[in-house]
Amino acid sequence: MIAVLGGAAALATVAGCAKDNDIDISSGVGITATRNLCPAVAVPMHTGDITLFDPATSRDASAIDVVATITNVVPACNDTGEKVYQLANFDVVATRRDAGPARTLTLPYFSTVVQGGSAVVAKRVGQVTISFPEGQVRGTGHGQASAYVDRAAATLPADIQERITRKRKAGEEDAAIDPLSIPEVRAAVQRASFELLVGFQLSQEQLEYNVRR
């Protein structure tokens, strides 16, 4: 059920939580960054669109039946409990080739929780229904994805937090060193980082088509 989707670099990040509830890094050595407990929400590259053909075996432009795109991804996070809950609402906008009778189309999508940029810890497959009104080439649908993450797993150890947020004065030996460049600090931050990824559940052929175009 779990499939590896690729590296974290192949992401179109949407957003994380709206508030800062973990660390606000701001010092006098040119380092400014913010992280929180809420998983970042993103659409992996090449999975935000799906193209259906009719006939299915053709790849000619004239055979494109429907093109659908995931858009308007809006995250909402609740980080008040031991389980951090991230919800992502999204719309699907589709265009069909022919404006004909009213039509509904069901498309599969995945929601995957990734830890540290590469470790898939959970995956679900859902369905979103697209509705085309009679005589219209444009159709829309709405979907949701969600994730629970252990608060402890998303929280940096106290010693790592101290190393990141400690105020440094000019002239100190490590004043010009970015703490995130230190391997053990960077690794701890990565382990405590989670993402909720949302995209169309594509066949290998559909994914290759997206990559090529």
Legacy VTK file of the C-alpha trace (Angstrom):
# vtk DataFile Version 3.0
C-alpha trace
ASCII
DATASET POLYDATA
POINTS 213 float
0.000 0.000 0.000
2.924 2.335 0.614
4.798 3.586 -2.413
7.935 5.674 -2.462
7.227 8.851 -4.397
10.697 10.293 -4.765
12.884 12.824 -2.993
11.604 15.841 -1.151
13.220 18.138 -3.706
10.460 17.162 -6.164
7.750 19.065 -4.312
5.549 22.049 -4.897
5.052 23.187 -1.327
1.705 24.675 -0.467
1.876 25.628 3.193
2.347 24.464 6.741
0.518 25.561 9.846
-0.660 29.144 10.077
0.989 29.828 13.431
4.467 29.442 14.812
4.351 27.056 17.732
7.762 25.472 17.828
10.863 27.535 17.117
11.376 31.047 15.847
15.021 31.295 14.874
16.250 34.865 14.784
19.763 35.887 15.694
22.349 38.464 14.863
24.385 36.199 12.616
22.195 36.350 9.548
20.069 33.298 10.421
16.305 33.613 10.229
14.009 30.595 9.976
10.747 29.324 11.382
9.467 25.799 11.959
6.411 24.408 13.703
4.857 21.080 14.578
2.410 20.989 11.680
3.355 18.913 8.640
4.027 20.968 5.541
1.460 20.340 2.795
2.704 19.847 -0.760
1.850 18.402 -4.165
4.740 16.257 -5.463
6.071 17.287 -8.846
4.345 15.629 -11.822
1.391 14.364 -9.715
-0.803 17.465 -9.694
-2.247 16.821 -13.160
-3.846 13.868 -14.914
-4.666 13.436 -18.601
-7.211 10.917 -19.897
-7.301 9.863 -23.559
-10.081 8.547 -25.797
-9.192 6.175 -27.304
-7.095 5.199 -24.283
-4.208 3.849 -26.381
-3.700 7.085 -28.326
-1.404 9.881 -27.250
-2.377 12.347 -29.961
-3.454 15.794 -28.825
-6.765 15.269 -30.620
-7.431 12.206 -28.428
-7.206 14.080 -25.112
-10.538 13.498 -23.384
-10.079 15.183 -19.976
-7.302 17.127 -18.258
-7.670 17.621 -14.491
-5.530 19.654 -12.080
-5.304 19.794 -8.287
-5.511 23.413 -7.130
-6.470 25.654 -4.187
-4.834 23.409 -1.584
-5.686 24.883 1.823
-4.156 23.399 5.010
-5.672 23.601 8.493
-3.739 22.278 11.486
-4.595 21.446 15.085
-1.441 21.002 17.167
-2.942 21.255 20.656
-2.921 17.530 21.494
-0.434 14.676 21.629
-1.376 13.955 18.027
-0.882 16.832 15.606
-3.720 16.805 13.058
-3.165 18.293 9.606
-6.100 18.641 7.224
-5.781 19.710 3.597
-8.758 20.688 1.463
-8.266 20.959 -2.272
-10.191 21.538 -5.486
-9.869 19.727 -8.773
-10.522 21.711 -11.950
-11.013 19.705 -15.148
-11.551 20.429 -18.822
-13.163 17.950 -21.204
-12.800 17.863 -24.961
-16.482 17.949 -25.854
-19.265 20.012 -24.318
-22.000 17.399 -24.215
-24.431 15.898 -21.730
-23.868 16.237 -17.994
-21.078 13.905 -16.915
-19.405 12.754 -13.731
-15.890 11.400 -13.550
-14.162 9.789 -10.552
-10.394 10.114 -10.213
-8.100 8.500 -7.611
-5.759 10.562 -5.461
-3.254 9.726 -2.738
-2.337 11.344 0.558
1.030 10.357 1.972
2.811 11.249 5.201
6.581 11.560 4.774
9.130 11.955 7.555
12.568 13.445 7.043
12.009 14.093 3.352
12.063 10.447 2.235
10.545 7.969 4.719
6.915 7.159 3.853
5.119 6.424 7.127
1.518 6.269 5.864
-0.416 6.363 2.615
-4.098 6.473 1.744
-5.864 6.412 -1.608
-9.147 8.268 -2.016
-11.420 9.349 -4.835
-12.611 12.734 -6.017
-15.684 13.130 -8.223
-15.670 15.714 -11.005
-19.011 17.061 -12.227
-19.426 18.527 -15.726
-22.698 20.439 -16.211
-24.581 19.843 -19.434
-23.111 21.815 -22.291
-20.027 22.851 -20.319
-16.420 21.785 -20.932
-15.297 22.776 -17.417
-15.937 20.608 -14.384
-14.972 20.811 -10.725
-14.604 18.569 -7.690
-13.428 18.782 -4.098
-11.258 16.478 -1.999
-9.657 16.233 1.424
-6.507 14.689 2.837
-5.444 14.404 6.470
-2.613 13.219 8.651
-1.898 12.526 12.313
1.669 12.962 13.558
2.980 12.211 17.051
3.745 15.477 18.799
6.874 13.972 20.355
8.220 12.894 16.965
7.701 16.380 15.495
9.343 18.147 18.459
13.051 18.864 18.461
15.038 17.627 21.491
15.720 20.373 24.030
19.480 20.354 23.430
18.980 20.788 19.686
16.533 23.637 20.249
19.054 25.320 22.524
21.838 24.998 19.963
19.643 26.540 17.277
18.099 29.380 19.241
20.994 30.372 21.528
21.884 34.025 21.092
25.373 34.488 19.758
27.471 37.596 20.205
29.890 39.030 17.693
33.374 37.747 18.345
32.319 34.372 19.724
33.928 31.392 18.053
30.655 30.093 16.599
29.029 33.479 15.993
29.170 33.126 12.213
28.287 29.421 12.090
24.814 28.470 10.955
23.738 25.811 13.491
21.790 24.054 10.739
25.100 23.392 8.969
26.153 21.133 11.863
25.419 17.526 10.787
23.780 16.328 14.022
21.589 19.442 14.248
20.563 19.171 10.610
19.772 15.464 11.043
17.624 16.134 14.129
15.656 18.830 12.316
15.134 16.482 9.378
13.887 13.655 11.625
11.367 16.000 13.246
10.075 17.301 9.903
6.912 15.836 8.380
5.025 16.473 5.152
1.523 15.668 3.960
1.744 15.050 0.222
-1.319 15.069 -2.030
-1.502 14.131 -5.712
-3.283 12.048 -8.307
-2.752 8.292 -8.035
-1.194 7.896 -11.480
-0.319 4.791 -13.405
3.313 4.470 -14.436
2.330 5.454 -17.976
0.439 8.532 -16.774
3.379 9.598 -14.622
5.796 9.194 -17.535
3.478 11.271 -19.716
3.537 14.079 -17.151
7.324 13.947 -16.917
7.774 14.072 -20.707
5.395 16.873 -21.566
LINES 1 214
213 0 1 2 3 4 5 6 7 8 9 10 11 12 13 14 15 16 17 18 19 20 21 22 23 24 25 26 27 28 29 30 31 32 33 34 35 36 37 38 39 40 41 42 43 44 45 46 47 48 49 50 51 52 53 54 55 56 57 58 59 60 61 62 63 64 65 66 67 68 69 70 71 72 73 74 75 76 77 78 79 80 81 82 83 84 85 86 87 88 89 90 91 92 93 94 95 96 97 98 99 100 101 102 103 104 105 106 107 108 109 110 111 112 113 114 115 116 117 118 119 120 121 122 123 124 125 126 127 128 129 130 131 132 133 134 135 136 137 138 139 140 141 142 143 144 145 146 147 148 149 150 151 152 153 154 155 156 157 158 159 160 161 162 163 164 165 166 167 168 169 170 171 172 173 174 175 176 177 178 179 180 181 182 183 184 185 186 187 188 189 190 191 192 193 194 195 196 197 198 199 200 201 202 203 204 205 206 207 208 209 210 211 212
